Amino acid sequence: MPDRDPLDPLRRATQRLHEAEVERNRLIRAFRSQRQPLTKLSDAADLSIGKVHSLTRPSTIASVGYEGRTVQQLMSALVEASVATLVDVRQNAISRKAGLSKRKLAENCQARGIEYMHEPTLGNPRENRDGFRAGLPSSFEIYEEHLVGAGEDALARVAALLKDRTVALLCFEAEPCSCHRSIVAEHLKRLDPLASVQPV
């Protein structure tokens, strides 16, 4: 039988503290978003479990690629995932596929009640794409540096949307792990620890 790590109890306690902190922040954010005052701790006792759950619905980031999809298939997937805002994270929002360039894509979104936003600073710079597709660690580092610098304001704008809606990040690749949008999603999760990522 392997020896038990003496630090295990400390690690478990640290994890419980972290989970409690996340729940506290979830409640605070929920009350602020609903403009409900919480003047004393006893107020929380009057909330039903259902009310707390509805107020603290986790933020959702939908990770979407249009590779192998028509614009109609893409729109159906967005509607099915209850996406409220589509954030286009291509540096240049152009495509040879019909309906997937910026103007037409925005029109298709609007027709389905979905807000369209293009955030070009979240795009992967052209000169870095080949290395990124090849999985070069240096290309991932270059994109991280770009995102922290040029993409900081755009990340803050997208994170602000997450508090009350499902936001989709759109790029070409079908697989999120082969696309820079997966790194965008990780940065958004750091800004909003309640957020979860859902491939669509």
Secondary structure, 3 states (H helix, E strand, C coil): CCCCCCCHHHHHHHHHHHHHHHHHHHHHHHHHHCCCCCCCHHHHHCCCHHHHHHHCCCCEEEEEECCCCCHHHHHHHHHHCCCCEEEECCCCCCCCCCCCCHHHHHHHHHHCCCEEEECHHHCCCHHHHHHHHCCCHHHHHHHHHHHHHCCHHHHHHHHHHCCCCEEEEEECCCCHHHCCHHHHHHHHHHHCCCCEEEEC
